Amino acid sequence: MTRTALIQGGSGGIGRALSAVIRASGEFDQLIVTARDPATVGSDDPNTHAVALDLTSDTSIEEAAASVRQLTDRLHLVITTAGLLKDDALEIRPEKKLTDLNRASLMQVFDVNCFGPFLWYKALYPCLRHREALTIATLSARVSSIGDNRLGGWHSYRASKTAQNMLTQNLSLELRRTNPQAIVVGLHPGTVDTDLSKPFQSGVSPDKLFSPEQSAQYLWSVLSALTVERSGQVIDWNDQTIMP
């Protein structure tokens, strides 16, 4: 049986580090890595295949899924690393109060953090509908927790990740009906030293600011220990379940 892993966002910090960890694990025969520009994936491994993907484009999603289907008819590990919190070019910033909200920013943030990943899974569905071991993990965030929200703010980011978590649970329930081995989770990688977190690192203690490589190792440990009983949950880098 050929085992295939797929990482969306393989040119970013966490995605690139996870790709390296997966290759080093030796558990998969091939790795498919997506990026808006496949040339940025940067691997000379003959078993790593780069595919162009823009999660905000339905056309790109369909074309990328078709490329994946040419490489394999079933996937065994799918990780989506997409995340949007701040983008100066798009004038997107975490909102501190309700009056900071605007429709364009909300749509952009939801598009990247929620709509894109699950439209991607929809396009990949023919490769997910099997009865072999399967794990689907989407990067989420602790601030997606409603029960743990004591500060407010960051409206669009929080809400988009919370909506993402609901779709994670829905997909978990759907796949479980035909594949008892399927595991679908959200993963909180901690605060990682990437472009997404740089403007917000000042209050983070040094021992809780992870390099992409550290975070990838933590996440791989979580993924390696997952059982079907945890499907539908959001789990942090330290293997702790985050309350809904």
C-alpha positions in Angstrom: 0.0 0.0 0.0 1.4 3.4 -1.0 0.9 5.9 1.8 0.7 9.6 0.8 0.8 12.8 2.9 -0.3 16.2 1.7 0.5 19.6 3.2 -1.2 22.8 2.1 1.1 25.8 2.6 4.4 24.1 2.3 6.4 27.2 1.6 5.4 28.9 4.9 7.3 28.5 8.1 5.2 25.8 9.8 4.4 24.1 6.5 8.0 23.8 5.4 9.0 22.5 8.9 6.2 20.0 8.9 7.2 18.8 5.4 10.7 18.1 6.7 9.4 16.2 9.8 7.2 14.1 7.6 9.9 13.2 5.2 12.2 12.4 8.1 9.6 10.1 9.6 9.8 7.6 6.8 6.1 6.8 7.3 5.0 8.0 3.8 6.0 6.9 0.3 5.3 10.3 -1.1 4.6 13.8 0.0 2.6 16.3 -1.9 3.2 20.0 -0.9 1.1 22.9 -2.2 2.0 26.6 -2.4 0.8 29.5 -4.4 4.2 29.3 -6.2 5.3 25.7 -6.3 8.9 26.8 -6.9 9.0 28.1 -3.3 8.6 24.6 -1.9 12.3 24.1 -2.3 12.8 20.3 -2.1 14.9 18.1 -4.3 13.5 14.9 -2.8 12.2 12.8 -5.7 9.2 11.7 -3.6 8.1 15.2 -2.9 5.7 16.8 -5.4 4.9 20.5 -5.5 1.4 21.6 -6.6 0.2 25.1 -7.2 -2.7 26.1 -4.9 -4.5 29.3 -4.0 -7.1 28.6 -1.4 -9.0 31.7 -2.2 -9.6 30.6 -5.8 -12.2 27.9 -6.7 -10.5 27.4 -10.0 -7.1 26.9 -8.3 -8.6 24.5 -5.8 -10.1 22.3 -8.5 -6.9 22.3 -10.6 -4.8 21.5 -7.6 -7.1 18.6 -6.6 -6.9 17.3 -10.1 -3.1 17.3 -9.9 -3.3 15.5 -6.6 -5.6 12.8 -8.1 -3.0 12.3 -10.9 -0.4 11.4 -8.2 -2.6 9.2 -5.9 -6.1 7.9 -5.5 -6.1 8.1 -1.7 -4.5 10.3 0.9 -3.5 9.2 4.4 -2.4 12.5 6.1 -3.7 15.9 5.1 -2.5 19.0 6.9 -3.8 22.5 6.1 -1.7 25.4 7.5 -3.6 28.4 6.1 -4.0 31.3 8.4 -4.8 35.0 8.0 -4.6 37.5 11.0 -3.0 40.6 9.5 -2.2 41.8 6.1 -1.0 45.3 5.5 -1.5 45.1 1.8 -5.1 44.2 2.2 -5.5 46.6 5.2 -6.5 43.7 7.4 -5.7 44.0 11.1 -7.0 42.3 14.3 -10.0 44.3 15.4 -9.9 45.6 18.9 -13.6 46.7 19.0 -16.8 46.1 17.2 -16.6 49.4 15.3 -13.4 48.2 13.6 -15.3 45.6 11.7 -15.9 45.8 8.0 -17.3 43.4 5.5 -14.3 43.2 3.2 -11.9 42.2 6.0 -14.4 39.7 7.5 -14.8 38.0 4.1 -11.0 37.9 3.4 -10.3 36.4 6.9 -13.1 33.8 6.7 -12.1 33.0 3.1 -8.5 32.0 4.1 -9.2 30.5 7.6 -12.5 28.7 7.1 -13.9 28.6 3.6 -10.7 27.7 1.7 -9.6 24.7 3.8 -13.0 23.0 3.6 -13.6 23.7 0.0 -10.1 22.2 -0.5 -11.2 19.0 1.4 -14.4 18.9 -0.7 -12.3 18.9 -3.9 -10.0 16.2 -2.4 -13.0 14.1 -1.3 -12.5 11.3 -3.8 -9.1 10.7 -2.2 -10.5 10.8 1.3 -13.3 8.3 0.8 -11.5 5.1 1.7 -11.3 2.8 4.7 -7.6 3.0 5.4 -6.1 5.0 8.2 -6.6 8.7 7.6 -5.8 11.9 9.5 -6.9 15.4 8.5 -5.6 18.3 10.5 -6.3 22.0 10.1 -4.3 24.6 12.0 -6.6 26.3 14.4 -5.9 28.6 17.4 -6.6 28.7 21.1 -8.5 32.0 20.6 -11.1 30.1 18.6 -12.5 28.8 21.9 -15.7 30.4 23.0 -15.5 29.0 26.5 -11.9 30.3 26.9 -12.6 33.8 25.5 -12.0 36.3 28.3 -10.5 39.2 26.4 -12.7 39.7 23.3 -11.4 41.5 20.3 -9.8 39.9 17.2 -13.3 39.4 16.0 -12.8 38.1 12.5 -9.9 35.9 13.3 -11.6 34.3 16.4 -14.9 33.8 14.6 -13.3 32.4 11.4 -11.3 29.8 13.5 -14.4 29.0 15.6 -16.4 28.3 12.4 -13.5 26.2 11.1 -13.7 24.1 14.3 -17.4 23.4 13.6 -16.6 22.2 10.1 -13.9 20.1 11.6 -16.4 18.3 13.8 -18.9 18.0 10.9 -16.3 16.4 8.7 -15.2 14.1 11.5 -18.8 12.8 11.9 -19.3 12.4 8.2 -16.1 10.4 7.5 -16.7 8.3 10.6 -19.8 6.8 9.0 -17.8 5.1 6.3 -14.3 4.9 7.7 -14.0 4.1 11.4 -10.2 4.9 11.2 -10.7 8.5 10.0 -9.4 11.2 12.4 -10.2 14.9 11.8 -8.8 17.5 14.2 -7.9 21.1 14.6 -4.3 21.8 15.8 -3.1 24.8 17.8 0.6 25.2 17.0 1.3 27.6 19.9 2.9 31.0 19.2 5.3 30.4 16.4 7.9 32.8 15.2 6.4 33.5 11.7 5.2 36.5 9.9 1.6 35.9 11.2 2.7 36.3 14.8 5.6 38.8 14.6 3.5 41.9 15.4 2.1 40.2 18.5 5.1 38.6 20.1 6.0 41.2 22.6 4.0 39.7 25.4 5.0 36.1 24.8 7.6 34.6 27.1 10.7 33.3 25.3 10.0 29.7 26.4 6.5 29.9 24.7 7.7 31.4 21.4 8.5 28.5 19.2 10.5 28.3 16.1 8.7 26.6 13.2 10.9 23.6 13.7 10.0 23.3 17.4 6.3 23.7 16.6 6.4 21.1 13.8 8.0 18.6 16.2 5.4 19.2 18.8 2.6 18.9 16.3 4.1 15.7 14.8 4.2 14.2 18.3 0.5 15.0 18.7 -0.4 13.6 15.3 1.5 10.4 15.9 -0.4 9.7 19.1 -3.9 10.5 17.9 -6.7 8.0 18.3 -10.1 8.0 16.8 -11.7 9.0 20.1 -10.2 12.5 19.7 -11.6 13.0 16.2 -13.5 16.3 16.0 -11.4 18.0 18.8 -9.1 21.0 18.7 -5.8 20.0 20.3 -2.8 22.2 21.2 0.9 21.6 20.7 1.1 20.1 24.2 -1.6 17.4 23.3 -4.2 19.2 25.5 -7.8 19.5 24.2 -9.0 23.0 23.8 -12.5 23.6 25.0 -15.1 24.6 22.4 
